Amino acid sequence: MEIVSPQNTRVKEWASLQEKKHRDKVHKYIVEGVHLVQEALMAEADVECLAYDMDKGVPAELKGLLQSVQGMEVIGVTAAIISKCSSTNTPQPVFAIVRKEQHGVEAILSKPDSLVVVLDGVQDPGNVGTIIRSADAAGADGVILGHGCADIYNPKTIRSTMGSMFHLPVVEGDLADILPQAADRGALLVSTSLQGEQSCYQHDFHGSQWLLIGSEGKGISPETAQLVDKSIIIPMAGRAESLNAAMAATILLFEAMRQRGI
């Protein structure tokens, strides 16, 4: 199948997925570029259709994967259509439309000795995506996004995950509801603070640990802070006032990984 007009109804629907209100309405999102489409297919995400630049053909990296995917449309389109649907200045020659999958928080809560990252008001899409990528790299069991965080399906967030969003559960939810459930099941709720009582290198990361990361400017909310069991500090030798959210999360995740012998 081929589509050549940028005014085609399908194309308008695809392009609208750059906006959150349309993603929420139709429960779909767009994934751009060979690497991310490849990750989506390899993870068996619910891909509705794949569109490729008909002048360049289906990218070689994807050809083998297409034979194993059932029920997915493969559509040749023009460069103008790709440009209309892309969020970047130099669009890649392929994108996919993926149906949102609802990860339940129960899958994370039921994991014994879980290592989980919880984001509270982290608004920068690049930071949210990077934290998901670091959580994946460190072998974490999931990432939970509270209210006020950047949308995981924002194209910039998706690009920043580099495909890691397909490798572990990422759940959006109400922290006031989820965190007490985690505590009831034995999770230690740990946050970072400049007034932390212990260095992150002295803290024992064994057992079930949920690491709370707050916004770049304000840290975690007062409501979330009331639920925290322990506050730790990332020691710094230089004169920088603080680290951004993604850097702080990555340091904690990899110290946890080191201690847990992953």
Secondary structure, 3 states (H helix, E strand, C coil): CEECCCCCHHHHHHHHCCCHHHHHHHCEEEEECHHHHHHHHHCCCCEEEEEEECCCCCCHHHHHHHCCCCCCEEEEECHHHHHHHCCCCCCCCEEEEEECCCCCCHHHHCCCCCEEEEEECCCCHHHHHHHHHHHHHCCCCEEEECCCCCCCCCHHHHHHHCCHHHCCCEEECCHHHHHHHHHHCCCEEEEECCCCCEECCCCCCCCCEEEEEEECCCECCHHHHCCCCEEEECCCCCCCCCCCHHHHHHHHHHHHHHHHCC
